[in-house]
Amino acid sequence: MTTTSTHRTDRSSRSAASGGRATAPDLADVRAAVEAVPDPELPAVTLGMLGMVHAVDLDDRAVHVDLLPTFSGCPAIDVIGDDVRAAVSAVAGVAEVTVRFLHAPAWTPDRITPAGHEALRGFGIAPPADRPSLPSLPVLPSVGAPPDLPRPCPYCGSTDTERDGMFGPTPCRDVRYCRDCRQPFEGFKS
């Protein structure tokens, strides 16, 4: 399933050198604008840090953005789409923005950048643990990481942690507990 929405903007960038014709936007500027959009549920991290940006394409002055949601039932998809459209529309030369949410390829925690891991830790959320590489298998829906998969505590770094509850404040997070520093924290489901 793919979700698509389009936004047209009345703004146009004119260039004296182009004889009054609209100037096409710069792909690097557009991609930077998309990657800088903060996740509405995790404002400490951006879509770029989470590895949600699958593709950004230009067709003259029309921009097409493909995003991978971190969770198939993510309730923030509409907000993310609106925020991406607003950010891209602010780039000089953009006349139209189309945002699609793709479910293939599936987003995986391996897409989170090192900066994203640090930002999640700083926000008090344990990033998904590194997993050994597995052969390519069909992607099946999962409820989350097994309870015995330790997540380092974002406060003290201990791996003596346990899952305290499968359901956190959003569907993509669970609640965990550190036995060393006795702090509860959230974990990003994988």
LUMKOL-104629 format. One record per residue (C-alpha): residue number from 0; residue in three letters; x, z, y. Coordinates in pm, 1 decimal. Each point is the difference from the previous one (the first is absolute). Example, Ala and Ser with C-alpha at 12.3 -4.5 7.8 and 13.67 -1.06 7.14 Angstrom:
% residues 2
+------+------+----------+----------+----------+
! resi ! resn !       px !       pz !       py !
+------+------+----------+----------+----------+
!    0 !  Ala !   1230.0 !    780.0 !   -450.0 !
!    1 !  Ser !    137.0 !    -66.0 !    344.0 !
+------+------+----------+----------+----------+
This chain:
% residues 190
+------+------+----------+----------+----------+
! resi ! resn !       px !       pz !       py !
+------+------+----------+----------+----------+
!    0 !  Met !      0.0 !      0.0 !      0.0 !
!    1 !  Thr !    125.1 !    -91.0 !    345.9 !
!    2 !  Thr !   -140.1 !    130.0 !    327.1 !
!    3 !  Thr !     37.6 !   -230.3 !    302.1 !
!    4 !  Ser !    -89.1 !     32.6 !    366.5 !
!    5 !  Thr !     89.0 !   -213.5 !    302.0 !
!    6 !  His !     35.5 !     83.3 !    367.9 !
!    7 !  Arg !     27.1 !   -253.0 !    281.1 !
!    8 !  Thr !    153.8 !    100.2 !    329.8 !
!    9 !  Asp !    -68.8 !   -154.5 !    340.1 !
!   10 !  Arg !    358.5 !     70.5 !    106.7 !
!   11 !  Ser !    240.7 !   -289.0 !      2.4 !
!   12 !  Ser !    360.9 !    -19.1 !    102.1 !
!   13 !  Arg !     76.0 !   -287.6 !    234.7 !
!   14 !  Ser !    345.0 !   -132.5 !     62.8 !
!   15 !  Ala !    103.6 !   -207.9 !    298.1 !
!   16 !  Ala !    252.3 !   -175.7 !   -222.9 !
!   17 !  Ser !   -274.1 !   -105.2 !   -240.8 !
!   18 !  Gly !   -209.3 !   -161.2 !    274.1 !
!   19 !  Gly !   -271.9 !    266.0 !    -11.1 !
!   20 !  Arg !    -48.0 !    -20.1 !   -378.2 !
!   21 !  Ala !    -22.2 !    326.2 !   -189.0 !
!   22 !  Thr !    326.6 !    115.2 !   -154.5 !
!   23 !  Ala !      3.6 !     89.2 !   -369.5 !
!   24 !  Pro !     86.6 !    362.4 !    -77.2 !
!   25 !  Asp !    336.6 !     98.7 !   -145.5 !
!   26 !  Leu !    -31.9 !     83.2 !   -372.3 !
!   27 !  Ala !    254.4 !    284.7 !     25.3 !
!   28 !  Asp !   -201.7 !    160.6 !    284.5 !
!   29 !  Val !   -323.5 !    -33.6 !   -197.8 !
!   30 !  Arg !    152.6 !    149.0 !   -315.9 !
!   31 !  Ala !    151.2 !    288.6 !    200.1 !
!   32 !  Ala !   -342.4 !     71.0 !    153.1 !
!   33 !  Val !   -163.7 !     11.9 !   -344.3 !
!   34 !  Glu !    271.5 !    217.1 !   -153.5 !
!   35 !  Ala !    -15.9 !    248.5 !    290.7 !
!   36 !  Val !   -371.4 !     78.2 !    -48.5 !
!   37 !  Pro !    -32.8 !    365.7 !   -107.9 !
!   38 !  Asp !   -200.2 !     88.1 !   -309.1 !
!   39 !  Pro !   -318.2 !    166.4 !    135.5 !
!   40 !  Glu !      4.4 !    266.4 !   -273.2 !
!   41 !  Leu !    376.2 !     57.5 !     15.9 !
!   42 !  Pro !     99.3 !    -60.2 !    363.9 !
!   43 !  Ala !    362.6 !     92.6 !    -68.8 !
!   44 !  Val !     46.4 !   -323.7 !   -196.0 !
!   45 !  Thr !    -62.1 !   -363.6 !     87.6 !
!   46 !  Leu !   -134.7 !   -283.8 !   -210.2 !
!   47 !  Gly !    354.7 !   -137.2 !    -12.4 !
!   48 !  Met !    141.1 !    329.9 !   -128.6 !
!   49 !  Leu !   -268.0 !     10.7 !   -270.6 !
!   50 !  Gly !     78.5 !   -356.9 !   -105.2 !
!   51 !  Met !   -359.8 !   -111.2 !     56.0 !
!   52 !  Val !     93.2 !   -323.0 !    183.4 !
!   53 !  His !     -3.2 !   -275.2 !   -263.0 !
!   54 !  Ala !      8.7 !   -308.1 !    224.2 !
!   55 !  Val !    -23.2 !   -101.2 !    365.5 !
!   56 !  Asp !    -48.6 !   -370.8 !     71.0 !
!   57 !  Leu !    -50.0 !   -209.6 !    312.3 !
!   58 !  Asp !   -211.1 !   -312.7 !     31.5 !
!   59 !  Asp !     62.6 !   -108.5 !    360.1 !
!   60 !  Arg !   -153.4 !    295.4 !    190.8 !
!   61 !  Ala !   -199.9 !    138.0 !   -294.2 !
!   62 !  Val !    152.9 !    294.4 !   -187.7 !
!   63 !  His !    -80.7 !     76.0 !   -364.1 !
!   64 !  Val !     92.4 !    345.7 !   -130.6 !
!   65 !  Asp !    -19.0 !    101.7 !   -367.0 !
!   66 !  Leu !     12.3 !    373.7 !    -69.8 !
!   67 !  Leu !     13.5 !    194.8 !   -325.4 !
!   68 !  Pro !   -209.8 !    319.1 !     10.9 !
!   69 !  Thr !    175.6 !    302.2 !   -146.3 !
!   70 !  Phe !   -317.7 !    101.9 !   -181.4 !
!   71 !  Ser !   -275.2 !   -231.6 !   -119.9 !
!   72 !  Gly !   -272.4 !    228.5 !    134.9 !
!   73 !  Cys !    175.0 !     74.3 !    329.8 !
!   74 !  Pro !   -263.4 !     99.5 !    257.8 !
!   75 !  Ala !    235.4 !    -90.8 !    287.4 !
!   76 !  Ile !     10.5 !   -376.2 !    -69.2 !
!   77 !  Asp !   -237.6 !    -86.1 !    285.7 !
!   78 !  Val !    197.4 !    211.7 !    247.3 !
!   79 !  Ile !    329.8 !   -148.8 !   -118.7 !
!   80 !  Gly !   -138.5 !   -352.1 !     42.5 !
!   81 !  Asp !   -125.2 !     78.8 !    351.5 !
!   82 !  Asp !    334.2 !    156.0 !     95.9 !
!   83 !  Val !    196.2 !   -299.9 !   -132.5 !
!   84 !  Arg !   -226.7 !   -244.1 !    184.8 !
!   85 !  Ala !     43.5 !    197.6 !    324.4 !
!   86 !  Ala !    380.2 !     20.0 !    -38.4 !
!   87 !  Val !     39.8 !   -369.8 !    -82.6 !
!   88 !  Ser !   -242.3 !   -109.3 !    274.4 !
!   89 !  Ala !    230.0 !    169.7 !    251.9 !
!   90 !  Val !    288.6 !   -232.3 !    -95.0 !
!   91 !  Ala !     46.4 !   -285.4 !    248.3 !
!   92 !  Gly !   -144.4 !   -330.0 !   -118.4 !
!   93 !  Val !   -234.4 !    131.7 !   -269.2 !
!   94 !  Ala !   -346.0 !   -158.8 !     13.2 !
!   95 !  Glu !   -146.5 !    105.8 !   -335.0 !
!   96 !  Val !     78.2 !    267.3 !   -259.9 !
!   97 !  Thr !   -114.0 !      1.8 !   -362.0 !
!   98 !  Val !     66.2 !    308.8 !   -212.5 !
!   99 !  Arg !    -44.3 !     -5.3 !   -376.5 !
!  100 !  Phe !     33.8 !    289.5 !   -243.6 !
!  101 !  Leu !    133.3 !   -119.2 !   -334.0 !
!  102 !  His !    -12.5 !    185.3 !   -329.6 !
!  103 !  Ala !    242.2 !   -235.5 !   -174.0 !
!  104 !  Pro !    282.1 !     60.5 !     -2.0 !
!  105 !  Ala !    -83.3 !    366.6 !    -17.3 !
!  106 !  Trp !    171.6 !    235.2 !    244.4 !
!  107 !  Thr !    237.1 !    242.8 !   -172.4 !
!  108 !  Pro !    189.5 !    300.8 !    137.5 !
!  109 !  Asp !    322.6 !   -196.9 !    -54.8 !
!  110 !  Arg !    -89.4 !   -188.3 !    320.9 !
!  111 !  Ile !     43.8 !    313.1 !    215.7 !
!  112 !  Thr !    317.9 !    -34.7 !    207.1 !
!  113 !  Pro !    264.7 !    275.1 !     19.8 !
!  114 !  Ala !   -121.6 !     68.9 !    357.1 !
!  115 !  Gly !   -352.3 !     29.8 !   -140.5 !
!  116 !  His !    114.3 !    254.1 !   -259.0 !
!  117 !  Glu !    161.8 !    208.2 !    274.7 !
!  118 !  Ala !   -305.1 !    -25.3 !    228.0 !
!  119 !  Leu !   -230.8 !    108.6 !   -284.1 !
!  120 !  Arg !    226.8 !    298.3 !    -75.8 !
!  121 !  Gly !      3.0 !     93.3 !    369.0 !
!  122 !  Phe !   -380.4 !    -16.6 !      2.2 !
!  123 !  Gly !     -9.9 !    245.6 !   -294.6 !
!  124 !  Ile !    -86.8 !   -258.1 !   -266.2 !
!  125 !  Ala !    210.8 !    -53.9 !   -308.8 !
!  126 !  Pro !     68.7 !   -370.5 !    -41.6 !
!  127 !  Pro !    -50.0 !   -138.7 !   -348.9 !
!  128 !  Ala !    292.4 !     72.4 !   -227.6 !
!  129 !  Asp !    225.3 !   -282.5 !   -109.0 !
!  130 !  Arg !   -111.1 !   -135.9 !   -331.4 !
!  131 !  Pro !    210.2 !   -180.3 !   -254.7 !
!  132 !  Ser !    -47.5 !   -375.8 !     -2.9 !
!  133 !  Leu !   -251.4 !   -114.0 !   -255.1 !
!  134 !  Pro !    -56.3 !   -344.2 !   -140.9 !
!  135 !  Ser !   -259.9 !   -201.8 !    186.9 !
!  136 !  Leu !   -337.3 !    108.6 !   -133.5 !
!  137 !  Pro !   -354.3 !    -61.5 !    117.9 !
!  138 !  Val !    -96.0 !    234.1 !    282.9 !
!  139 !  Leu !   -266.1 !    243.8 !   -111.7 !
!  140 !  Pro !   -185.8 !    235.3 !    231.6 !
!  141 !  Ser !    150.2 !    345.7 !     -0.3 !
!  142 !  Val !   -126.8 !    332.3 !    116.4 !
!  143 !  Gly !    343.0 !    112.3 !    109.6 !
!  144 !  Ala !    332.1 !    123.5 !   -119.5 !
!  145 !  Pro !     -2.1 !    214.1 !   -312.1 !
!  146 !  Pro !    -18.8 !    372.2 !     83.8 !
!  147 !  Asp !    339.7 !     62.1 !   -161.4 !
!  148 !  Leu !    177.6 !   -251.0 !    225.2 !
!  149 !  Pro !    188.9 !    227.0 !    242.4 !
!  150 !  Arg !      3.1 !    -83.2 !    368.1 !
!  151 !  Pro !    271.4 !    149.9 !    218.8 !
!  152 !  Cys !   -141.9 !    248.6 !    247.8 !
!  153 !  Pro !     13.0 !   -147.4 !    352.1 !
!  154 !  Tyr !     84.1 !    345.8 !    139.1 !
!  155 !  Cys !    280.9 !    129.7 !   -222.4 !
!  156 !  Gly !     84.4 !   -296.2 !   -225.2 !
!  157 !  Ser !    -66.4 !    187.4 !   -324.6 !
!  158 !  Thr !   -132.2 !   -194.3 !   -298.0 !
!  159 !  Asp !   -160.6 !    313.9 !   -142.5 !
!  160 !  Thr !   -341.7 !   -123.0 !    109.7 !
!  161 !  Glu !   -336.1 !    -54.2 !   -162.5 !
!  162 !  Arg !   -320.4 !   -186.3 !     71.8 !
!  163 !  Asp !   -254.3 !    251.8 !    125.3 !
!  164 !  Gly !   -288.4 !   -243.9 !     46.7 !
!  165 !  Met !    -57.4 !   -369.7 !    -62.1 !
!  166 !  Phe !   -194.2 !    -44.5 !    322.6 !
!  167 !  Gly !    162.3 !     35.6 !    339.3 !
!  168 !  Pro !   -143.5 !    -71.1 !    344.5 !
!  169 !  Thr !     -2.2 !   -373.7 !    -73.5 !
!  170 !  Pro !    -40.2 !   -189.2 !   -329.2 !
!  171 !  Cys !    366.5 !   -103.4 !     -1.4 !
!  172 !  Arg !    138.5 !    356.2 !      9.1 !
!  173 !  Asp !     -7.3 !    303.1 !   -227.5 !
!  174 !  Val !     79.6 !    367.4 !     59.8 !
!  175 !  Arg !    318.4 !    151.7 !   -138.0 !
!  176 !  Tyr !    169.3 !    340.4 !      3.0 !
!  177 !  Cys !    368.6 !     95.2 !     18.2 !
!  178 !  Arg !     90.4 !    294.5 !   -219.8 !
!  179 !  Asp !    323.0 !     65.5 !    194.2 !
!  180 !  Cys !   -112.7 !     18.5 !    362.8 !
!  181 !  Arg !   -366.8 !     62.5 !    -93.1 !
!  182 !  Gln !   -127.1 !   -268.9 !    234.0 !
!  183 !  Pro !   -288.6 !   -231.0 !    -79.2 !
!  184 !  Phe !     57.6 !   -364.5 !     90.5 !
!  185 !  Glu !   -154.9 !   -340.2 !    -48.5 !
!  186 !  Gly !    134.1 !   -265.3 !   -230.3 !
!  187 !  Phe !    -50.6 !   -373.9 !     31.5 !
!  188 !  Lys !   -165.8 !   -119.5 !   -321.0 !
!  189 !  Ser !    174.5 !   -275.9 !   -188.1 !
+------+------+----------+----------+----------+
